[in-house]
Amino acid sequence: MVYFSKILNINDWFVIAILLVLIIVSIYWLKKITDKEKIMENNKKNIVDLEAITKNIERDYKPLNVELTSYEKEQEKNAIISYEELVSNAKNNNVVYDDRYQNEDELIEIKKVDLGTHPENNTPVTQTKINVDVLRYDKEEAFLKALKQLQDGLVR
């Protein structure tokens, strides 16, 4: 030991101590990393394969035949649009476009939808007219006057 103390000074011993500490810390971290890898491998074995489950469900899915009650049959018969029509219309999701534009800034194609023709056979779509009853001017004035009187009565 005396021989080494003559060759190595205090700075050398300090460098050796730091190197030993770094080696011990690196060995500790390597051990911790391998432990984490083992834990992750065990977790992978325990994870349920959701993709395989969803593929099996999609492959083996068979819709159930639902028995309708008399009330449901009556409602289906009197409905404006039946369930079968809804399902068939959902499959025929065709849209007719009038015009197309290209946005120069964002390079996005903009399409103008044609609401005037039916998508399947290009026939004009008949639109129902909605009748809105509007108050006549004298009735509106009377209503506003009554509101003003109510407001004045509440302020007092």
Secondary structure, 3 states (H helix, E strand, C coil): CHHHHHHCCHHHHHHHHHHHHHHHHHHHHHHHHHHHHHHHHHHHHHCCCHHHHHHHHHHHCCCCCCCCCHHHHHHHHHCCCCHHHHHHHHHCCCCCEEEEEEECCCCEEEEEECCCECCCCCCECCCCCCCCCCCCHHHHHHHHHHHHHHHHHHHC
